[in-house]
Each structure stands twice: as C-alpha cells, then as structure tokens.
Amino acid sequence: MTQSYKDLIVWQKAMDLVMLIYKITEAFPDSEKFGLVSQMRRCSISIPSNVAEGRRRSTRKDYRTFINIAYGSGAELETQLEISRRLNYVDEKLLIMAKELLEEVMKILNKFLSTLRS
C-alpha cells in the first residue's frame, strides 16, 4: 500500500511538470509576469498540491474531489501551453516535453478518478 502522497507516481510526475513549467516560463516576456506566467505556474503547482491534499483527506469522496481539481488544473495548463505556442513564447522542444508529461499526468489522474468513482 502507498504510505504517502510522495510515493504516488502521479505526484512525482506532476512535481517534474512544475519544474518544467517554471523553466519554460522563465523565458516569457516581462509583460507576461502577472499574466500567463503567473497563471501557468499556479495551475502546474495546483496539480501535485491537490493530489497531496486529497491523499491526506479521510474520505474517498474528499480524495475524489481533490483529484478532480487537479485534473481541472491540468486542463487549464493544456490550454495555456497552447496559448504560449500560438504566441511563440515557448521553445518547441520544451513545449513537446511539457505536453507529453502533462498528458501522462492527466491519464493517471483520469484513471484515479475512475477508480475512486467505483
């Protein structure tokens, strides 16, 4: 049995995603500091944070709620990555890495949701 949220692969991968989003957004224009940069960083941080908080909750329903929030933050981040691409703010190689990692995290979260619903 998993002892801690830190043992969860989804949490570990989401933490890697946070680091990558910080790296990506460092290169954004200063004019985006309080816009897209802030939003992308908050969304990425929300994913592992909600996984952790949900894991610490006492009921399955609470856990499901926090995994749902994490999943929603992932969807927001997908959109923000696309906006960044369209604005030519992000290096293509880093963008591909972020999208692949985010897709992996989203698949795991989706599987968690399916399991927690049953």
Rosetta constraint file for C-alpha pairs under 8 A:
AtomPair CA 2 CA 7 HARMONIC 6.28 0.50
AtomPair CA 2 CA 8 HARMONIC 7.12 0.50
AtomPair CA 3 CA 7 HARMONIC 6.87 0.50
AtomPair CA 4 CA 8 HARMONIC 7.26 0.50
AtomPair CA 4 CA 55 HARMONIC 7.69 0.50
AtomPair CA 5 CA 11 HARMONIC 6.67 0.50
AtomPair CA 5 CA 51 HARMONIC 7.12 0.50
AtomPair CA 5 CA 52 HARMONIC 5.28 0.50
AtomPair CA 5 CA 55 HARMONIC 5.95 0.50
AtomPair CA 5 CA 56 HARMONIC 7.73 0.50
AtomPair CA 6 CA 11 HARMONIC 6.29 0.50
AtomPair CA 6 CA 12 HARMONIC 6.67 0.50
AtomPair CA 6 CA 52 HARMONIC 7.65 0.50
AtomPair CA 7 CA 11 HARMONIC 7.58 0.50
AtomPair CA 7 CA 12 HARMONIC 7.50 0.50
AtomPair CA 8 CA 12 HARMONIC 6.43 0.50
AtomPair CA 9 CA 13 HARMONIC 6.06 0.50
AtomPair CA 10 CA 14 HARMONIC 5.94 0.50
AtomPair CA 10 CA 48 HARMONIC 7.75 0.50
AtomPair CA 10 CA 105 HARMONIC 5.83 0.50
AtomPair CA 10 CA 108 HARMONIC 6.30 0.50
AtomPair CA 10 CA 109 HARMONIC 7.19 0.50
AtomPair CA 11 CA 15 HARMONIC 6.13 0.50
AtomPair CA 11 CA 47 HARMONIC 7.91 0.50
AtomPair CA 11 CA 48 HARMONIC 5.09 0.50
AtomPair CA 11 CA 51 HARMONIC 6.43 0.50
AtomPair CA 11 CA 52 HARMONIC 7.32 0.50
AtomPair CA 12 CA 16 HARMONIC 6.41 0.50
AtomPair CA 12 CA 48 HARMONIC 7.82 0.50
AtomPair CA 13 CA 17 HARMONIC 6.22 0.50
AtomPair CA 13 CA 101 HARMONIC 7.26 0.50
AtomPair CA 13 CA 105 HARMONIC 6.55 0.50
AtomPair CA 14 CA 18 HARMONIC 6.32 0.50
AtomPair CA 14 CA 44 HARMONIC 7.51 0.50
AtomPair CA 14 CA 47 HARMONIC 6.34 0.50
AtomPair CA 14 CA 48 HARMONIC 5.38 0.50
AtomPair CA 14 CA 102 HARMONIC 7.66 0.50
AtomPair CA 14 CA 105 HARMONIC 6.39 0.50
AtomPair CA 15 CA 19 HARMONIC 6.51 0.50
AtomPair CA 15 CA 45 HARMONIC 7.75 0.50
AtomPair CA 15 CA 48 HARMONIC 6.15 0.50
AtomPair CA 16 CA 20 HARMONIC 6.32 0.50
AtomPair CA 17 CA 21 HARMONIC 6.08 0.50
AtomPair CA 17 CA 44 HARMONIC 6.86 0.50
AtomPair CA 17 CA 98 HARMONIC 6.68 0.50
AtomPair CA 17 CA 101 HARMONIC 6.54 0.50
AtomPair CA 17 CA 102 HARMONIC 6.89 0.50
AtomPair CA 18 CA 22 HARMONIC 6.23 0.50
AtomPair CA 18 CA 41 HARMONIC 7.11 0.50
AtomPair CA 18 CA 44 HARMONIC 5.21 0.50
AtomPair CA 18 CA 45 HARMONIC 5.95 0.50
AtomPair CA 19 CA 23 HARMONIC 6.32 0.50
AtomPair CA 20 CA 24 HARMONIC 6.12 0.50
AtomPair CA 20 CA 94 HARMONIC 7.89 0.50
AtomPair CA 20 CA 98 HARMONIC 6.72 0.50
AtomPair CA 21 CA 25 HARMONIC 6.02 0.50
AtomPair CA 21 CA 40 HARMONIC 7.14 0.50
AtomPair CA 21 CA 41 HARMONIC 6.51 0.50
AtomPair CA 21 CA 44 HARMONIC 7.05 0.50
AtomPair CA 21 CA 98 HARMONIC 7.27 0.50
AtomPair CA 22 CA 26 HARMONIC 6.20 0.50
AtomPair CA 22 CA 41 HARMONIC 6.53 0.50
AtomPair CA 23 CA 27 HARMONIC 7.54 0.50
AtomPair CA 24 CA 28 HARMONIC 7.51 0.50
AtomPair CA 24 CA 90 HARMONIC 6.44 0.50
AtomPair CA 24 CA 91 HARMONIC 7.68 0.50
AtomPair CA 24 CA 94 HARMONIC 6.85 0.50
AtomPair CA 24 CA 95 HARMONIC 7.89 0.50
AtomPair CA 25 CA 37 HARMONIC 5.62 0.50
AtomPair CA 25 CA 40 HARMONIC 7.95 0.50
AtomPair CA 25 CA 90 HARMONIC 7.75 0.50
AtomPair CA 27 CA 89 HARMONIC 7.39 0.50
AtomPair CA 27 CA 90 HARMONIC 7.44 0.50
AtomPair CA 28 CA 32 HARMONIC 6.60 0.50
AtomPair CA 28 CA 33 HARMONIC 7.75 0.50
AtomPair CA 28 CA 37 HARMONIC 7.21 0.50
AtomPair CA 28 CA 89 HARMONIC 5.72 0.50
AtomPair CA 28 CA 90 HARMONIC 7.38 0.50
AtomPair CA 29 CA 33 HARMONIC 7.28 0.50
AtomPair CA 29 CA 89 HARMONIC 7.72 0.50
AtomPair CA 31 CA 35 HARMONIC 7.71 0.50
AtomPair CA 32 CA 36 HARMONIC 5.40 0.50
AtomPair CA 32 CA 37 HARMONIC 5.74 0.50
AtomPair CA 32 CA 38 HARMONIC 7.86 0.50
AtomPair CA 33 CA 37 HARMONIC 5.22 0.50
AtomPair CA 33 CA 38 HARMONIC 6.17 0.50
AtomPair CA 34 CA 38 HARMONIC 5.35 0.50
AtomPair CA 34 CA 39 HARMONIC 7.82 0.50
AtomPair CA 35 CA 39 HARMONIC 6.17 0.50
AtomPair CA 36 CA 40 HARMONIC 5.91 0.50
AtomPair CA 36 CA 80 HARMONIC 7.29 0.50
AtomPair CA 37 CA 41 HARMONIC 6.14 0.50
AtomPair CA 38 CA 42 HARMONIC 6.12 0.50
AtomPair CA 39 CA 43 HARMONIC 6.15 0.50
AtomPair CA 40 CA 44 HARMONIC 6.11 0.50
AtomPair CA 40 CA 77 HARMONIC 6.07 0.50
AtomPair CA 40 CA 80 HARMONIC 6.52 0.50
AtomPair CA 40 CA 81 HARMONIC 8.00 0.50
AtomPair CA 41 CA 45 HARMONIC 6.09 0.50
AtomPair CA 42 CA 46 HARMONIC 6.04 0.50
AtomPair CA 43 CA 47 HARMONIC 6.76 0.50
AtomPair CA 43 CA 73 HARMONIC 5.16 0.50
AtomPair CA 43 CA 74 HARMONIC 6.92 0.50
AtomPair CA 43 CA 76 HARMONIC 6.86 0.50
AtomPair CA 43 CA 77 HARMONIC 5.98 0.50
AtomPair CA 44 CA 48 HARMONIC 7.70 0.50
AtomPair CA 44 CA 73 HARMONIC 7.07 0.50
AtomPair CA 44 CA 74 HARMONIC 7.12 0.50
AtomPair CA 44 CA 77 HARMONIC 6.76 0.50
AtomPair CA 45 CA 49 HARMONIC 6.20 0.50
AtomPair CA 46 CA 50 HARMONIC 5.87 0.50
AtomPair CA 46 CA 70 HARMONIC 6.20 0.50
AtomPair CA 46 CA 73 HARMONIC 6.39 0.50
AtomPair CA 47 CA 51 HARMONIC 6.36 0.50
AtomPair CA 47 CA 69 HARMONIC 7.70 0.50
AtomPair CA 47 CA 70 HARMONIC 4.34 0.50
AtomPair CA 47 CA 71 HARMONIC 7.13 0.50
AtomPair CA 47 CA 73 HARMONIC 6.20 0.50
AtomPair CA 47 CA 74 HARMONIC 6.69 0.50
AtomPair CA 48 CA 52 HARMONIC 6.08 0.50
AtomPair CA 48 CA 70 HARMONIC 7.25 0.50
AtomPair CA 49 CA 53 HARMONIC 6.15 0.50
AtomPair CA 49 CA 70 HARMONIC 7.91 0.50
AtomPair CA 50 CA 54 HARMONIC 5.79 0.50
AtomPair CA 50 CA 66 HARMONIC 5.21 0.50
AtomPair CA 50 CA 67 HARMONIC 6.39 0.50
AtomPair CA 50 CA 69 HARMONIC 6.76 0.50
AtomPair CA 50 CA 70 HARMONIC 5.52 0.50
AtomPair CA 51 CA 55 HARMONIC 6.07 0.50
AtomPair CA 51 CA 66 HARMONIC 6.40 0.50
AtomPair CA 51 CA 67 HARMONIC 5.80 0.50
AtomPair CA 51 CA 70 HARMONIC 6.61 0.50
AtomPair CA 52 CA 56 HARMONIC 6.43 0.50
AtomPair CA 53 CA 57 HARMONIC 6.47 0.50
AtomPair CA 53 CA 63 HARMONIC 7.89 0.50
AtomPair CA 53 CA 66 HARMONIC 6.98 0.50
AtomPair CA 54 CA 62 HARMONIC 6.33 0.50
AtomPair CA 54 CA 63 HARMONIC 4.16 0.50
AtomPair CA 54 CA 64 HARMONIC 7.19 0.50
AtomPair CA 54 CA 65 HARMONIC 7.38 0.50
AtomPair CA 54 CA 66 HARMONIC 4.90 0.50
AtomPair CA 54 CA 67 HARMONIC 6.58 0.50
AtomPair CA 55 CA 63 HARMONIC 5.94 0.50
AtomPair CA 56 CA 63 HARMONIC 7.89 0.50
AtomPair CA 57 CA 62 HARMONIC 6.12 0.50
AtomPair CA 57 CA 63 HARMONIC 6.07 0.50
AtomPair CA 58 CA 62 HARMONIC 7.20 0.50
AtomPair CA 58 CA 63 HARMONIC 7.78 0.50
AtomPair CA 59 CA 63 HARMONIC 6.34 0.50
AtomPair CA 60 CA 64 HARMONIC 6.13 0.50
AtomPair CA 60 CA 116 HARMONIC 6.70 0.50
AtomPair CA 61 CA 65 HARMONIC 6.27 0.50
AtomPair CA 61 CA 116 HARMONIC 7.76 0.50
AtomPair CA 62 CA 66 HARMONIC 6.44 0.50
AtomPair CA 63 CA 67 HARMONIC 6.23 0.50
AtomPair CA 63 CA 116 HARMONIC 7.93 0.50
AtomPair CA 64 CA 68 HARMONIC 6.04 0.50
AtomPair CA 64 CA 113 HARMONIC 6.30 0.50
AtomPair CA 64 CA 116 HARMONIC 6.01 0.50
AtomPair CA 64 CA 117 HARMONIC 7.54 0.50
AtomPair CA 65 CA 69 HARMONIC 6.37 0.50
AtomPair CA 66 CA 70 HARMONIC 6.23 0.50
AtomPair CA 67 CA 71 HARMONIC 6.11 0.50
AtomPair CA 67 CA 109 HARMONIC 6.64 0.50
AtomPair CA 67 CA 112 HARMONIC 7.52 0.50
AtomPair CA 67 CA 113 HARMONIC 6.82 0.50
AtomPair CA 68 CA 72 HARMONIC 6.20 0.50
AtomPair CA 68 CA 113 HARMONIC 7.15 0.50
AtomPair CA 69 CA 73 HARMONIC 6.23 0.50
AtomPair CA 70 CA 74 HARMONIC 6.29 0.50
AtomPair CA 70 CA 109 HARMONIC 7.77 0.50
AtomPair CA 71 CA 75 HARMONIC 6.44 0.50
AtomPair CA 71 CA 106 HARMONIC 6.43 0.50
AtomPair CA 71 CA 109 HARMONIC 6.27 0.50
AtomPair CA 71 CA 110 HARMONIC 7.39 0.50
AtomPair CA 72 CA 76 HARMONIC 6.37 0.50
AtomPair CA 73 CA 77 HARMONIC 6.19 0.50
AtomPair CA 74 CA 78 HARMONIC 6.22 0.50
AtomPair CA 74 CA 102 HARMONIC 7.03 0.50
AtomPair CA 74 CA 106 HARMONIC 6.65 0.50
AtomPair CA 75 CA 79 HARMONIC 6.52 0.50
AtomPair CA 76 CA 80 HARMONIC 6.28 0.50
AtomPair CA 77 CA 81 HARMONIC 6.04 0.50
AtomPair CA 78 CA 82 HARMONIC 6.41 0.50
AtomPair CA 78 CA 99 HARMONIC 7.28 0.50
AtomPair CA 78 CA 102 HARMONIC 7.58 0.50
AtomPair CA 79 CA 83 HARMONIC 6.29 0.50
AtomPair CA 80 CA 84 HARMONIC 6.12 0.50
AtomPair CA 81 CA 85 HARMONIC 6.20 0.50
AtomPair CA 81 CA 95 HARMONIC 7.33 0.50
AtomPair CA 81 CA 99 HARMONIC 7.71 0.50
AtomPair CA 82 CA 86 HARMONIC 6.21 0.50
AtomPair CA 83 CA 87 HARMONIC 6.19 0.50
AtomPair CA 84 CA 88 HARMONIC 6.12 0.50
AtomPair CA 84 CA 89 HARMONIC 5.27 0.50
AtomPair CA 84 CA 90 HARMONIC 6.09 0.50
AtomPair CA 85 CA 89 HARMONIC 6.18 0.50
AtomPair CA 85 CA 90 HARMONIC 5.94 0.50
AtomPair CA 85 CA 92 HARMONIC 7.89 0.50
AtomPair CA 85 CA 95 HARMONIC 7.62 0.50
AtomPair CA 90 CA 94 HARMONIC 7.12 0.50
AtomPair CA 90 CA 95 HARMONIC 6.33 0.50
AtomPair CA 91 CA 95 HARMONIC 6.09 0.50
AtomPair CA 92 CA 96 HARMONIC 6.19 0.50
AtomPair CA 93 CA 97 HARMONIC 6.38 0.50
AtomPair CA 94 CA 98 HARMONIC 6.11 0.50
AtomPair CA 95 CA 99 HARMONIC 6.07 0.50
AtomPair CA 96 CA 100 HARMONIC 6.07 0.50
AtomPair CA 97 CA 101 HARMONIC 6.15 0.50
AtomPair CA 98 CA 102 HARMONIC 5.93 0.50
AtomPair CA 99 CA 103 HARMONIC 5.98 0.50
AtomPair CA 100 CA 104 HARMONIC 6.27 0.50
AtomPair CA 101 CA 105 HARMONIC 6.27 0.50
AtomPair CA 102 CA 106 HARMONIC 6.04 0.50
AtomPair CA 103 CA 107 HARMONIC 6.19 0.50
AtomPair CA 104 CA 108 HARMONIC 6.42 0.50
AtomPair CA 105 CA 109 HARMONIC 6.17 0.50
AtomPair CA 106 CA 110 HARMONIC 6.00 0.50
AtomPair CA 107 CA 111 HARMONIC 6.21 0.50
AtomPair CA 108 CA 112 HARMONIC 6.21 0.50
AtomPair CA 109 CA 113 HARMONIC 6.20 0.50
AtomPair CA 110 CA 114 HARMONIC 6.30 0.50
AtomPair CA 111 CA 115 HARMONIC 6.23 0.50
AtomPair CA 112 CA 116 HARMONIC 6.03 0.50
AtomPair CA 113 CA 117 HARMONIC 6.06 0.50
AtomPair CA 114 CA 118 HARMONIC 6.61 0.50
